[in-house]
Amino acid sequence: MIDVERTIDEAARSDRLGEAVTPPLVDYRDLVDAPTRALIEKRRNGTVRRRGWMVRRALALADVLGLALAFVLSQLLFGDTTTNDLVNPWFETAAFFATLPLWIVLARLYGLYDRDEEVANNSSVDDLFGVFNLITVGAWAFYAIATLTGLAHPTVQRLVFFWAAAIVIVSLSRSIARALCHRSDAYIQNTLIVGAGRVGQTVARKLLQHPEYGVNVLGFVDEHPRTRGEGLDGLAVVGEVAALPQIVEELDVERVIVAFSQHPHSKTLELIRTLNQLDVQVDIVPRLFEVVGPSVRVHSAEGLPLLGLPPARLPQSSFFLKRAADIALSAIGLILLTPLLIVVAIAIKLDSPGPVFFRQTRVGRRDKPFRIFKFRTMQADAEKKKHEVAHLNKHRDGDARMFKIDDDPRVTRVGAFLRRYSFDELPQLMNVLTGQMSLVGPRPLILEEAQHVDGWGLRRLDLRPGITGLWQTLGRDDIPFGEMLGLDYQYVTSWSMSGDLKLILRTVPVLAGSSRER
């Protein structure tokens, strides 16, 4: 994010949503900070490439190294060293390494190299199923061709080991490659948002909350921004929509997000077609974006694209599958984590007086209350002192339906550590095992918060609340109450087992760092 001091004074003084104001447009070149100017100059000189160029090559190298390592390990562990045909093992190795370019082509067909440039928050978790398919198809194809031609004789045992090892090693090598790319200036994408209204500001706020996306929001492009009066997130309107192609060229913009500007439809369409010729990634916020989730499918009628929303129903088989996974994983987790749970319990008892566990009534599936289990992270009389710290509520001036405090003074020393790494959540595995919660699901609300949920928001109660969920991986306590309800609705109406797996894997890196309230 660039540090832009100029905001739109007229827009900031507007008190009504929908009041059109025409701010004084400033020279966009003056709005770029020193690091961004330096990055633009490096790219013009050719010393720094763009994200897509860098990530594609890094991932391809990671795939080659991962596949090669998995193959070498399979040869060392399961190679036949007793055969008299000493040439065959070497020939088999040479044959495999000769096929590596074909593996890269197959990965390209699966779209495993382009999404980082197109999708701001793409991760190795999103590639997991693609990598699985790639390794499965590639491994069995190699086995079939080698067996039919007689050029090599890989055993099924060695093939299965290579298949399993390759999935793990390639996934890890891709994660390492992406982590290294994130540290490079080439990963930064200069971004402009077309439309400075409510939707545009929402997009900007969400991007600014996630610097790991590598999206450098330079500002808005709009002739008539509309605002609630709180300004534009510290970002300025850098120019009119008609000047966007010129701004893109001069500021080396890689991504443009179209977010409901007041520009005429025909002009916006013409603008997007122009941007497509400038090597720019264009993202369009869809109408009714609140209900557009991962279950949406794009189809067409006479060339007209349609977004299909499947019926929001969950068959009994889905409930059974989800519950079976919860029982198995929570039972395994409790067994493996027992030593850690004992250590944490002793630390809490030695640190401050009071019970080890914190139990609180939450609202569960079908509006049924239950008692949630967590390790106590606050002073024993924290609830009695809640009114004393009410002025510290981070949502007090916004959506006060949620009560969250950063650096809450009621948190104990051990509690602060537990919150930092989410160890205080571990006892919720007992809630999962007993059927009150799920590993993944909607946020478990306290009674005071649940009173504000009605209408379509009640669909969030179709599934058990979860230890983690969309709210956990996308922003946790920074997400306002209304948006949290929208995320829960999206999760429940588009549930899938693969989606749960992705959320669990995405939760792991999120746990490190952010402290939060109970």
C-alpha positions as CSV (number, residue, x, y, z in Angstrom):
1,M,0.0,0.0,0.0
2,I,1.3,3.4,-0.8
3,D,1.1,6.2,1.7
4,V,-1.2,8.7,0.1
5,E,-1.9,11.8,2.2
6,R,-4.2,13.4,-0.4
7,T,-7.7,12.4,0.0
8,I,-10.9,13.8,-1.5
9,D,-12.0,16.5,0.8
10,E,-15.4,17.0,-0.8
11,A,-16.1,13.3,-0.7
12,A,-15.0,13.1,2.9
13,R,-17.5,15.8,3.8
14,S,-20.3,13.9,2.2
15,D,-22.7,12.6,4.9
16,R,-25.1,10.6,2.7
17,L,-24.5,7.4,0.8
18,G,-25.4,8.2,-2.8
19,E,-24.5,11.9,-2.7
20,A,-22.5,12.6,-5.8
21,V,-19.4,14.8,-5.5
22,T,-16.8,15.8,-8.0
23,P,-13.4,16.0,-6.3
24,P,-10.5,18.0,-7.6
25,L,-8.5,15.5,-9.7
26,V,-4.8,15.5,-8.9
27,D,-1.8,14.6,-11.0
28,Y,-1.5,10.8,-10.5
29,R,2.2,11.0,-10.8
30,D,2.4,12.9,-7.6
31,L,0.5,10.2,-5.7
32,V,3.1,7.5,-6.2
33,D,5.5,7.0,-3.3
34,A,9.2,6.4,-3.6
35,P,9.2,2.6,-3.5
36,T,6.6,2.4,-6.2
37,R,8.4,4.9,-8.4
38,A,11.6,2.8,-7.9
39,L,9.8,-0.4,-8.9
40,I,8.3,1.3,-12.0
41,E,11.8,2.4,-13.0
42,K,13.3,-1.1,-12.5
43,R,10.6,-2.6,-14.7
44,R,11.2,-0.1,-17.4
45,N,14.9,-0.9,-17.3
46,G,14.2,-4.6,-17.4
47,T,15.9,-5.3,-14.1
48,V,12.6,-6.5,-12.5
49,R,10.1,-8.6,-14.3
50,R,6.4,-8.9,-13.6
51,R,4.7,-11.4,-11.3
52,G,3.5,-13.8,-13.9
53,W,7.0,-14.2,-15.6
54,M,8.7,-14.9,-12.3
55,V,6.1,-17.2,-10.7
56,R,5.6,-19.4,-13.7
57,R,9.4,-20.1,-13.9
58,A,9.7,-20.6,-10.2
59,L,6.8,-23.1,-10.1
60,A,8.1,-25.0,-13.1
61,L,11.5,-25.3,-11.5
62,A,9.8,-26.4,-8.2
63,D,7.9,-29.1,-10.2
64,V,11.0,-30.4,-11.9
65,L,13.0,-30.6,-8.7
66,G,10.1,-32.2,-6.8
67,L,9.5,-34.8,-9.5
68,A,13.2,-35.6,-9.8
69,L,13.6,-35.9,-6.0
70,A,10.6,-38.2,-5.7
71,F,11.9,-40.4,-8.5
72,V,15.4,-40.6,-7.1
73,L,14.0,-41.6,-3.7
74,S,11.9,-44.3,-5.3
75,Q,14.9,-45.6,-7.1
76,L,17.1,-45.7,-4.0
77,L,14.4,-47.3,-1.8
78,F,12.9,-49.8,-4.3
79,G,15.4,-50.1,-7.1
80,D,16.3,-53.6,-8.2
81,T,20.1,-53.9,-7.6
82,T,20.2,-57.7,-8.0
83,T,19.5,-57.7,-11.7
84,N,22.2,-58.6,-14.2
85,D,20.9,-56.0,-16.6
86,L,22.9,-53.1,-15.1
87,V,22.0,-50.8,-18.0
88,N,18.3,-51.0,-17.4
89,P,18.1,-48.9,-14.1
90,W,20.2,-46.2,-15.7
91,F,18.1,-46.3,-18.9
92,E,14.9,-46.0,-16.8
93,T,16.3,-43.0,-15.0
94,A,17.3,-41.4,-18.3
95,A,13.9,-42.1,-19.7
96,F,12.2,-40.5,-16.8
97,F,14.3,-37.3,-16.9
98,A,13.6,-37.1,-20.6
99,T,9.9,-36.9,-19.9
100,L,10.2,-34.0,-17.5
101,P,9.3,-31.4,-20.3
102,L,6.1,-33.4,-20.9
103,W,5.3,-33.1,-17.2
104,I,5.6,-29.3,-17.5
105,V,3.3,-29.3,-20.5
106,L,0.8,-31.4,-18.6
107,A,1.0,-29.1,-15.6
108,R,0.4,-26.2,-18.0
109,L,-2.7,-27.9,-19.3
110,Y,-4.0,-28.2,-15.8
111,G,-3.5,-24.4,-15.3
112,L,-0.9,-24.8,-12.6
113,Y,1.3,-21.9,-13.8
114,D,-1.1,-19.0,-14.7
115,R,-3.4,-18.5,-11.7
116,D,-0.9,-16.6,-9.5
117,E,-0.9,-13.8,-12.1
118,E,-4.7,-13.9,-12.5
119,V,-5.8,-14.6,-8.9
120,A,-4.5,-12.2,-6.2
121,N,-4.8,-14.7,-3.4
122,N,-3.9,-17.9,-5.1
123,S,-1.9,-20.4,-2.9
124,S,-0.4,-23.9,-3.0
125,V,-3.6,-25.1,-1.3
126,D,-5.6,-24.1,-4.4
127,D,-3.2,-26.2,-6.5
128,L,-3.5,-29.3,-4.4
129,F,-6.1,-31.1,-6.5
130,G,-4.4,-30.0,-9.7
131,V,-1.1,-31.4,-8.5
132,F,-2.9,-34.6,-7.4
133,N,-4.3,-35.1,-10.9
134,L,-1.1,-34.2,-12.5
135,I,1.0,-36.7,-10.6
136,T,-1.7,-39.4,-10.9
137,V,-2.1,-39.1,-14.6
138,G,1.7,-38.7,-15.3
139,A,2.8,-41.5,-13.1
140,W,0.4,-44.1,-14.5
141,A,1.0,-42.9,-18.0
142,F,4.7,-43.4,-17.6
143,Y,4.1,-46.9,-16.1
144,A,1.8,-47.9,-19.0
145,I,4.1,-46.6,-21.7
146,A,7.2,-48.2,-20.1
147,T,5.5,-51.5,-19.6
148,L,4.0,-51.7,-23.1
149,T,7.2,-50.7,-24.9
150,G,9.4,-52.8,-22.6
151,L,11.9,-49.9,-22.4
152,A,11.7,-49.9,-18.6
153,H,10.3,-52.1,-15.9
154,P,9.1,-50.0,-12.9
155,T,7.4,-52.1,-10.3
156,V,3.9,-51.2,-8.9
157,Q,5.5,-50.8,-5.4
158,R,8.0,-48.3,-6.7
159,L,5.3,-46.5,-8.7
160,V,3.0,-46.1,-5.7
161,F,5.9,-44.7,-3.6
162,F,6.8,-42.3,-6.4
163,W,3.2,-41.2,-6.7
164,A,2.7,-40.5,-3.0
165,A,6.2,-38.9,-2.6
166,A,5.8,-36.7,-5.6
167,I,2.4,-35.3,-4.4
168,V,3.9,-34.3,-1.1
169,I,7.3,-33.1,-2.4
170,V,5.9,-31.1,-5.3
171,S,3.3,-29.5,-3.1
172,L,6.0,-28.5,-0.6
173,S,8.4,-27.3,-3.3
174,R,5.6,-25.1,-4.8
175,S,5.0,-23.6,-1.3
176,I,8.7,-22.8,-0.9
177,A,8.8,-21.3,-4.4
178,R,5.8,-19.1,-3.8
179,A,7.2,-18.0,-0.4
180,L,10.5,-16.9,-2.1
181,C,8.5,-15.1,-4.9
182,H,6.5,-13.2,-2.3
183,R,9.7,-11.6,-1.1
184,S,10.6,-10.2,-4.5
185,D,9.6,-6.8,-5.9
186,A,8.4,-8.6,-9.0
187,Y,5.5,-10.1,-7.0
188,I,4.0,-6.6,-6.4
189,Q,1.1,-5.8,-8.7
190,N,0.3,-2.1,-9.1
191,T,-3.5,-2.0,-9.0
192,L,-6.3,0.6,-9.7
193,I,-9.9,0.3,-8.8
194,V,-12.5,1.7,-11.2
195,G,-15.3,3.1,-9.1
196,A,-14.8,4.9,-5.8
197,G,-18.2,4.1,-4.3
198,R,-19.2,1.8,-1.6
199,V,-18.2,-1.4,-3.5
200,G,-14.9,0.1,-4.7
201,Q,-14.1,1.1,-1.1
202,T,-15.0,-2.4,0.1
203,V,-12.7,-3.9,-2.4
204,A,-9.8,-1.5,-1.4
205,R,-10.3,-2.2,2.3
206,K,-10.2,-6.0,1.8
207,L,-7.0,-5.8,-0.3
208,L,-5.3,-3.5,2.1
209,Q,-6.0,-5.9,4.9
210,H,-4.0,-8.6,3.1
211,P,-0.6,-7.3,2.1
212,E,0.4,-11.0,1.4
213,Y,-1.6,-10.7,-1.8
214,G,1.1,-8.5,-3.2
215,V,-1.6,-6.1,-4.5
216,N,-0.4,-2.4,-4.3
217,V,-3.6,-0.4,-4.5
218,L,-2.6,3.0,-6.0
219,G,-6.0,4.5,-5.8
220,F,-9.4,4.9,-7.6
221,V,-10.4,5.9,-11.1
222,D,-13.8,7.6,-11.2
223,E,-15.4,10.9,-12.3
224,H,-18.2,10.9,-9.7
225,P,-17.1,9.1,-6.5
226,R,-19.9,8.4,-3.9
227,T,-19.0,8.0,-0.3
228,R,-20.4,7.6,3.2
229,G,-18.3,10.5,4.4
230,E,-15.4,8.6,5.9
231,G,-13.1,9.2,3.0
232,L,-11.6,6.6,0.7
233,D,-9.5,4.5,2.9
234,G,-6.6,7.0,2.6
235,L,-6.5,6.6,-1.2
236,A,-7.2,9.3,-3.7
237,V,-9.0,9.4,-7.1
238,V,-6.0,9.4,-9.4
239,G,-7.9,10.4,-12.6
240,E,-11.0,10.0,-14.7
241,V,-12.0,6.7,-16.3
242,A,-11.2,8.1,-19.8
243,A,-7.6,8.6,-18.8
244,L,-7.2,5.0,-17.5
245,P,-5.2,3.6,-20.4
246,Q,-2.7,6.4,-20.0
247,I,-2.5,6.0,-16.3
248,V,-2.0,2.2,-16.7
249,E,1.0,2.8,-19.0
250,E,2.7,5.5,-16.9
251,L,2.2,3.7,-13.5
252,D,3.0,0.2,-14.8
253,V,-0.4,-1.1,-13.6
254,E,-0.8,-4.8,-13.8
255,R,-4.3,-5.2,-12.4
256,V,-7.5,-3.1,-12.8
257,I,-10.6,-3.9,-10.7
258,V,-14.0,-2.7,-12.1
259,A,-16.2,-2.0,-9.1
260,F,-19.5,-0.4,-10.2
261,S,-18.4,3.0,-11.4
262,Q,-20.9,5.5,-12.7
263,H,-19.3,5.3,-16.2
264,P,-21.8,4.4,-18.9
265,H,-22.0,0.7,-19.7
266,S,-20.9,1.1,-23.3
267,K,-17.9,3.2,-22.3
268,T,-16.9,0.7,-19.6
269,L,-17.1,-2.2,-22.1
270,E,-14.9,-0.3,-24.5
271,L,-12.5,0.5,-21.7
272,I,-12.1,-3.2,-20.7
273,R,-11.4,-4.2,-24.3
274,T,-8.7,-1.5,-24.5
275,L,-7.1,-2.8,-21.3
276,N,-7.0,-6.3,-22.7
277,Q,-4.6,-5.1,-25.3
278,L,-2.3,-3.5,-22.6
279,D,-1.3,-6.8,-20.9
280,V,-3.5,-5.9,-17.8
281,Q,-5.4,-8.4,-15.6
282,V,-9.0,-7.1,-15.4
283,D,-11.2,-8.2,-12.5
284,I,-14.9,-7.4,-12.6
285,V,-16.9,-7.3,-9.4
286,P,-20.2,-9.1,-10.4
287,R,-23.6,-7.7,-9.6
288,L,-25.1,-9.4,-6.6
289,F,-21.6,-10.4,-5.6
290,E,-22.9,-11.1,-2.1
291,V,-24.4,-14.4,-3.3
292,V,-21.7,-15.4,-5.8
293,G,-19.6,-18.1,-4.2
294,P,-17.3,-21.0,-5.2
295,S,-20.3,-23.1,-6.3
296,V,-21.2,-20.7,-9.1
297,R,-20.8,-22.2,-12.5
298,V,-20.5,-20.1,-15.7
299,H,-22.6,-21.4,-18.7
300,S,-24.0,-19.7,-21.7
301,A,-27.1,-19.2,-23.8
302,E,-26.5,-18.2,-27.4
303,G,-23.1,-16.8,-26.4
304,L,-24.5,-14.9,-23.4
305,P,-22.6,-15.8,-20.2
306,L,-24.8,-16.8,-17.3
307,L,-23.8,-17.3,-13.7
308,G,-25.6,-20.4,-12.3
309,L,-26.4,-20.6,-8.6
310,P,-27.3,-24.2,-7.7
311,P,-30.1,-24.8,-5.2
312,A,-28.8,-24.3,-1.7
313,R,-29.6,-27.8,-0.4
314,L,-27.4,-30.3,1.4
315,P,-28.3,-34.0,1.0
316,Q,-28.1,-36.3,4.0
317,S,-25.1,-38.0,2.5
318,S,-23.2,-34.7,2.8
319,F,-24.1,-34.4,6.5
320,F,-23.0,-37.9,7.1
321,L,-19.7,-37.4,5.3
322,K,-19.0,-34.2,7.1
323,R,-19.8,-35.8,10.5
324,A,-17.7,-38.9,9.8
325,A,-14.7,-36.7,9.0
326,D,-15.3,-34.6,12.2
327,I,-15.4,-37.7,14.4
328,A,-12.3,-39.3,12.9
329,L,-10.2,-36.2,12.8
330,S,-11.2,-34.8,16.2
331,A,-10.6,-38.2,17.9
332,I,-7.1,-38.5,16.3
333,G,-6.4,-34.8,17.2
334,L,-7.3,-35.3,20.9
335,I,-5.2,-38.4,21.2
336,L,-2.1,-36.9,19.5
337,L,-2.4,-33.5,21.4
338,T,-3.0,-34.9,24.9
339,P,0.6,-34.1,26.1
340,L,0.3,-30.6,24.8
341,L,-3.2,-30.1,26.4
342,I,-1.7,-31.2,29.8
343,V,1.2,-28.8,29.5
344,V,-1.1,-25.9,28.6
345,A,-3.5,-26.7,31.5
346,I,-0.6,-26.7,34.0
347,A,0.7,-23.4,32.6
348,I,-2.7,-21.8,32.9
349,K,-3.1,-23.0,36.5
350,L,0.4,-21.7,37.5
351,D,0.0,-18.3,35.8
352,S,-3.2,-17.0,37.3
353,P,-6.0,-18.1,39.7
354,G,-9.1,-19.5,38.2
355,P,-10.3,-22.5,36.2
356,V,-8.3,-24.1,33.4
357,F,-11.2,-24.1,30.9
358,F,-13.4,-21.2,29.8
359,R,-17.0,-22.3,29.0
360,Q,-19.5,-20.1,27.4
361,T,-22.9,-20.5,25.8
362,R,-22.9,-20.3,22.0
363,V,-25.6,-20.8,19.4
364,G,-25.3,-24.0,17.4
365,R,-27.0,-25.8,14.6
366,R,-30.8,-25.1,14.3
367,D,-30.5,-22.4,17.0
368,K,-29.7,-24.9,19.7
369,P,-27.4,-23.5,22.4
370,F,-24.4,-25.4,23.7
371,R,-21.4,-24.8,26.0
372,I,-18.1,-24.2,24.1
373,F,-14.8,-25.3,25.6
374,K,-11.7,-23.2,25.4
375,F,-8.6,-22.7,27.5
376,R,-9.0,-19.7,29.8
377,T,-6.9,-16.8,28.5
378,M,-8.3,-14.0,30.6
379,Q,-8.6,-13.2,34.2
380,A,-11.2,-15.2,36.1
381,D,-13.4,-12.1,36.6
382,A,-13.1,-10.9,33.0
383,E,-16.8,-10.9,32.3
384,K,-17.5,-8.6,35.3
385,K,-14.9,-6.1,33.9
386,K,-16.3,-6.1,30.4
387,H,-18.0,-2.8,30.9
388,E,-14.7,-1.2,31.9
389,V,-13.1,-2.0,28.6
390,A,-16.2,-1.4,26.4
391,H,-14.6,1.8,25.0
392,L,-11.8,-0.3,23.6
393,N,-14.1,-2.3,21.3
394,K,-12.6,-2.1,17.8
395,H,-16.1,-2.2,16.2
396,R,-17.5,0.5,18.5
397,D,-17.6,3.2,15.8
398,G,-18.6,0.8,13.1
399,D,-20.7,-2.3,13.5
400,A,-20.9,-2.6,17.3
401,R,-22.8,-5.9,17.1
402,M,-19.4,-7.5,17.6
403,F,-17.2,-7.0,20.7
404,K,-13.5,-7.4,19.9
405,I,-10.5,-5.7,21.6
406,D,-7.0,-5.6,20.4
407,D,-4.5,-6.1,23.3
408,D,-7.2,-6.6,25.8
409,P,-5.9,-5.8,29.3
410,R,-7.8,-8.7,30.8
411,V,-5.7,-11.2,29.0
412,T,-3.1,-13.1,31.1
413,R,0.5,-13.7,30.1
414,V,0.0,-17.3,29.2
415,G,-3.3,-16.4,27.6
416,A,-1.6,-14.0,25.2
417,F,0.7,-16.8,24.1
418,L,-2.2,-19.2,23.7
419,R,-4.1,-16.7,21.6
420,R,-1.2,-15.9,19.4
421,Y,-1.0,-19.5,18.2
422,S,-4.7,-20.4,18.8
423,F,-3.8,-23.1,21.3
424,D,-6.8,-21.9,23.4
425,E,-9.1,-23.3,20.6
426,L,-7.8,-26.9,21.0
427,P,-10.4,-28.0,23.6
428,Q,-13.1,-27.3,21.0
429,L,-12.1,-30.7,19.6
430,M,-14.3,-32.1,22.4
431,N,-17.2,-30.1,21.1
432,V,-16.6,-31.5,17.7
433,L,-16.4,-35.1,19.0
434,T,-19.7,-34.7,20.9
435,G,-21.5,-33.3,17.8
436,Q,-21.9,-29.7,19.0
437,M,-19.4,-28.3,16.6
438,S,-17.6,-29.1,13.4
439,L,-13.9,-28.7,12.4
440,V,-15.1,-26.3,9.7
441,G,-18.2,-24.2,9.8
442,P,-19.9,-20.9,10.5
443,R,-18.6,-18.8,13.4
444,P,-20.0,-19.8,16.8
445,L,-21.8,-16.7,18.0
446,I,-22.5,-15.8,21.6
447,L,-26.2,-15.2,22.5
448,E,-25.9,-11.4,22.3
449,E,-24.5,-11.6,18.7
450,A,-27.0,-14.2,17.6
451,Q,-29.9,-11.9,18.5
452,H,-28.9,-9.7,15.5
453,V,-29.3,-12.6,13.0
454,D,-32.5,-12.9,11.1
455,G,-33.9,-13.5,7.6
456,W,-31.5,-15.1,5.2
457,G,-28.8,-15.0,7.9
458,L,-30.5,-17.8,9.7
459,R,-29.3,-20.2,7.0
460,R,-25.9,-20.1,8.7
461,L,-27.5,-22.5,11.3
462,D,-28.0,-25.2,8.7
463,L,-24.6,-26.5,9.6
464,R,-22.8,-26.9,12.9
465,P,-20.5,-24.0,13.9
466,G,-16.8,-24.6,13.2
467,I,-13.4,-24.2,14.9
468,T,-12.4,-22.6,11.6
469,G,-14.1,-21.3,8.5
470,L,-14.1,-18.6,5.9
471,W,-14.2,-15.9,8.6
472,Q,-11.0,-17.4,10.2
473,T,-9.0,-17.5,7.0
474,L,-10.1,-14.2,5.5
475,G,-9.8,-11.8,8.3
476,R,-11.0,-13.1,11.6
477,D,-11.8,-10.2,14.0
478,D,-11.3,-7.6,11.4
479,I,-14.4,-8.7,9.5
480,P,-17.5,-6.7,10.4
481,F,-20.6,-8.5,11.6
482,G,-22.6,-8.1,8.4
483,E,-19.8,-9.4,6.2
484,M,-19.3,-12.3,8.6
485,L,-22.9,-13.3,8.1
486,G,-22.4,-13.1,4.4
487,L,-19.4,-15.4,4.6
488,D,-21.3,-17.9,6.7
489,Y,-24.2,-17.9,4.2
490,Q,-21.8,-18.4,1.3
491,Y,-20.1,-21.3,3.2
492,V,-23.4,-23.1,4.1
493,T,-25.0,-22.7,0.7
494,S,-21.9,-23.9,-1.3
495,W,-20.5,-26.5,1.1
496,S,-18.2,-29.2,-0.3
497,M,-15.7,-31.6,1.3
498,S,-12.9,-30.3,-0.9
499,G,-13.8,-26.8,0.3
500,D,-13.5,-27.9,3.9
501,L,-10.1,-29.4,3.2
502,K,-8.9,-26.2,1.6
503,L,-10.1,-24.2,4.6
504,I,-8.3,-26.5,7.1
505,L,-5.0,-26.2,5.1
506,R,-5.4,-22.4,4.8
507,T,-6.0,-22.1,8.5
508,V,-2.5,-23.4,9.4
509,P,-0.5,-20.4,8.2
510,V,-3.2,-18.0,9.5
511,L,-2.9,-19.2,13.1
512,A,0.7,-17.8,13.5
513,G,0.6,-14.2,14.5
514,S,-2.7,-12.4,15.1
515,S,-4.0,-12.2,18.7
516,R,-7.8,-12.1,19.0
517,E,-10.6,-12.0,21.5
518,R,-12.4,-15.1,22.8
